[in-house]
């Protein structure tokens, strides 16, 4: 199934123009099986999203995009998170201590919010976002090279803040997941692949074939 693993909802991400209902509606149209709300330094939507998912039957997984001192990290499966910026390694350790999973968001985006070469210095990341709908092809390609080098799981996500971006990229999960427990278990097992939306469906990318990655962004 395909899940957009990094998205922003306007209630708690002040730079987003998206409401959950609209996000789910577009996600359904594109064929996504679930979405992830990963607001900036907030998990405020958690209760509402759980209620919404139960009512509609559409999986909504709430995580967080935490701006560590070295860059953005997306995490799931945690209850507690720091109220101020802390070193990336400390945040990763905190996620692991709570049994959660995390991935580096847009590590080479040119806005100083990616981990960049800190990827080689931190330990415990589960994955790396190699396809981000709001990041250049070059930066995505570089992320893919690091994922291969470091042996990290590969994610794709839209990082959407506006309707046009919802679901433009997504992650292929080998199994169907509906609950957060299933999502975390699948995430820890691995086998995820980045994908992008084209001509009415999702195209999975083999990151070992960089030509493919380039084609996705021309
Ligand atoms: Zn984001």
Boltz pocket constraint, residues with backbone or C-beta under 6 A from the ligand:
constraints:
  - pocket:
      binder: B
      contacts: [[A, 6], [A, 7], [A, 8], [A, 38], [A, 65], [A, 105], [A, 159]]
      max_distance: 6.0
